[in-house]
Amino acid sequence: MPKTVTASTLVLAAIRERVAALHAAVDPDTEPVPALEDPAVGTHDIGSEDTSAEDGGTSVTLPATDDETPDDDIPVVGEEDGLDLERLADALADLDAVVTGFASLIEDSHLGALRAELAWARSTVEETRALDGTVDVLEELVEDLDPTLRQGPVEARVGIVVASRTAQSSDAVAGMLAQPEWTSLLAHADQLVLTAPIAGGKPKHATKVLARALADADAAAREAADAAVAQAQGSDHATEPALGAVATAAATVATTAGVTRGVLGKQARKLGDAADALAGALDERRRTEAVAHWLVDLADLAHRAGEPSFTYGVLHAEARARRAAADEALAAAVTAYTKPKLHKWLKDLS
């Protein structure tokens, strides 16, 4: 990385990249507003999975009606047309992580409004992403089921419930994009790029300034992880606020480390990789727990419609086993992330 690189240039480049991605996610044919010169340095985005908005799957049961008895040829999930929700979720999460990780360097009176708007948008979009993840696990369990254990129109019953929930989530996202708050979010994001109110304009201070930002994000993630360890083990709730806070904080660390690793080196990369692994473990834990809740409701719905519920019990046992494995993986990820040697170097730099 050139010695002329400043923290402000690097952070602005990261913001520009993510604002452009946000515009492209909702309208691929529209050029984003920012028109500043590209900096002479690249950014290295480690990437992250944000699991802050979690779907507990506790209310999927629908009233059984006479025309609700499914046909065997109904698919489990249909492909969605139109907006790429995964791309939109990633763009929102990435921009949120950058403005959170480098908030101490951003001198913009509208930053608070932008962060509030991002939280509002993510609460809707991430719910849809969480739903998709839950459906993926459910499909895997059904696909791997021993055919001799299938009783009743299981795939079709799952398809009815999934289609209903997917339609609701898609409608919510479409409604979000039509709100004035969404227009305001884009305007604030564009303004942040165009006015470029980023502190840290001296190259000689780049290492210290960026290390301090990463250290702040790291401290927040470790604090959240410490608070969640006891709550995560053996709990029956997929929407634990403590776990959501860890996922959000881990995503911020992963993204912040990705932006700064060109200056801070391989230690930043290792920290970002550990944070990314923690976020992934949290996502798997949430999905497996959500599926277990779904299967309880599916069994109830099938029973009230006069269908055998035995198969859902078998699937539920598999989901609980997968949840137990996810608990172990989460504990290992927390242990790996909280190792002192992964963080000590930051204190020396910042």
ChimeraX attribute file (.defattr): number of C-alpha atoms within 10 A of each C-alpha:
attribute: neighborCount
match mode: 1-to-1
recipient: residues
	/A:1	12
	/A:2	10
	/A:3	9
	/A:4	13
	/A:5	21
	/A:6	24
	/A:7	26
	/A:8	23
	/A:9	23
	/A:10	25
	/A:11	26
	/A:12	24
	/A:13	23
	/A:14	25
	/A:15	25
	/A:16	25
	/A:17	19
	/A:18	22
	/A:19	24
	/A:20	21
	/A:21	21
	/A:22	24
	/A:23	20
	/A:24	17
	/A:25	21
	/A:26	17
	/A:27	12
	/A:28	13
	/A:29	9
	/A:30	11
	/A:31	11
	/A:32	18
	/A:33	17
	/A:34	17
	/A:35	11
	/A:36	13
	/A:37	7
	/A:38	12
	/A:39	13
	/A:40	12
	/A:41	15
	/A:42	13
	/A:43	16
	/A:44	16
	/A:45	18
	/A:46	19
	/A:47	22
	/A:48	27
	/A:49	24
	/A:50	30
	/A:51	28
	/A:52	28
	/A:53	22
	/A:54	25
	/A:55	24
	/A:56	25
	/A:57	23
	/A:58	17
	/A:59	11
	/A:60	18
	/A:61	17
	/A:62	14
	/A:63	9
	/A:64	14
	/A:65	9
	/A:66	6
	/A:67	6
	/A:68	12
	/A:69	16
	/A:70	17
	/A:71	12
	/A:72	13
	/A:73	10
	/A:74	15
	/A:75	15
	/A:76	19
	/A:77	19
	/A:78	11
	/A:79	4
	/A:80	11
	/A:81	6
	/A:82	6
	/A:83	15
	/A:84	11
	/A:85	19
	/A:86	14
	/A:87	16
	/A:88	22
	/A:89	23
	/A:90	23
	/A:91	23
	/A:92	21
	/A:93	29
	/A:94	29
	/A:95	25
	/A:96	24
	/A:97	28
	/A:98	23
	/A:99	24
	/A:100	21
	/A:101	27
	/A:102	24
	/A:103	16
	/A:104	14
	/A:105	19
	/A:106	20
	/A:107	14
	/A:108	16
	/A:109	10
	/A:110	13
	/A:111	18
	/A:112	12
	/A:113	13
	/A:114	22
	/A:115	20
	/A:116	14
	/A:117	20
	/A:118	21
	/A:119	15
	/A:120	15
	/A:121	21
	/A:122	24
	/A:123	16
	/A:124	19
	/A:125	25
	/A:126	26
	/A:127	22
	/A:128	26
	/A:129	24
	/A:130	23
	/A:131	22
	/A:132	20
	/A:133	20
	/A:134	26
	/A:135	22
	/A:136	14
	/A:137	18
	/A:138	24
	/A:139	18
	/A:140	10
	/A:141	18
	/A:142	19
	/A:143	11
	/A:144	9
	/A:145	15
	/A:146	11
	/A:147	9
	/A:148	7
	/A:149	12
	/A:150	18
	/A:151	13
	/A:152	17
	/A:153	19
	/A:154	22
	/A:155	20
	/A:156	19
	/A:157	23
	/A:158	23
	/A:159	22
	/A:160	18
	/A:161	19
	/A:162	23
	/A:163	15
	/A:164	12
	/A:165	15
	/A:166	18
	/A:167	12
	/A:168	12
	/A:169	20
	/A:170	18
	/A:171	11
	/A:172	15
	/A:173	20
	/A:174	13
	/A:175	12
	/A:176	16
	/A:177	13
	/A:178	10
	/A:179	10
	/A:180	9
	/A:181	17
	/A:182	17
	/A:183	12
	/A:184	14
	/A:185	19
	/A:186	19
	/A:187	13
	/A:188	19
	/A:189	26
	/A:190	21
	/A:191	17
	/A:192	25
	/A:193	22
	/A:194	15
	/A:195	12
	/A:196	20
	/A:197	15
	/A:198	21
	/A:199	18
	/A:200	20
	/A:201	15
	/A:202	14
	/A:203	16
	/A:204	14
	/A:205	13
	/A:206	23
	/A:207	18
	/A:208	18
	/A:209	24
	/A:210	30
	/A:211	24
	/A:212	18
	/A:213	22
	/A:214	30
	/A:215	23
	/A:216	17
	/A:217	24
	/A:218	27
	/A:219	14
	/A:220	18
	/A:221	24
	/A:222	19
	/A:223	14
	/A:224	20
	/A:225	26
	/A:226	15
	/A:227	15
	/A:228	19
	/A:229	16
	/A:230	11
	/A:231	15
	/A:232	20
	/A:233	13
	/A:234	10
	/A:235	11
	/A:236	15
	/A:237	16
	/A:238	23
	/A:239	18
	/A:240	17
	/A:241	15
	/A:242	17
	/A:243	26
	/A:244	23
	/A:245	22
	/A:246	29
	/A:247	29
	/A:248	23
	/A:249	27
	/A:250	35
	/A:251	34
	/A:252	35
	/A:253	35
	/A:254	34
	/A:255	30
	/A:256	33
	/A:257	35
	/A:258	26
	/A:259	29
	/A:260	26
	/A:261	24
	/A:262	19
	/A:263	21
	/A:264	21
	/A:265	12
	/A:266	12
	/A:267	16
	/A:268	26
	/A:269	21
	/A:270	18
	/A:271	23
	/A:272	32
	/A:273	22
	/A:274	22
	/A:275	33
	/A:276	26
	/A:277	24
	/A:278	28
	/A:279	30
	/A:280	22
	/A:281	23
	/A:282	28
	/A:283	24
	/A:284	22
	/A:285	23
	/A:286	28
	/A:287	29
	/A:288	28
	/A:289	26
	/A:290	29
	/A:291	31
	/A:292	29
	/A:293	21
	/A:294	26
	/A:295	26
	/A:296	20
	/A:297	20
	/A:298	22
	/A:299	22
	/A:300	17
	/A:301	20
	/A:302	22
	/A:303	14
	/A:304	14
	/A:305	16
	/A:306	11
	/A:307	17
	/A:308	17
	/A:309	21
	/A:310	16
	/A:311	20
	/A:312	24
	/A:313	15
	/A:314	17
	/A:315	22
	/A:316	22
	/A:317	13
	/A:318	16
	/A:319	23
	/A:320	16
	/A:321	14
	/A:322	21
	/A:323	23
	/A:324	17
	/A:325	15
	/A:326	21
	/A:327	23
	/A:328	15
	/A:329	19
	/A:330	24
	/A:331	20
	/A:332	15
	/A:333	21
	/A:334	24
	/A:335	15
	/A:336	16
	/A:337	26
	/A:338	19
	/A:339	10
	/A:340	9
	/A:341	11
	/A:342	16
	/A:343	19
	/A:344	11
	/A:345	14
	/A:346	21
	/A:347	10
	/A:348	9
	/A:349	14
	/A:350	15
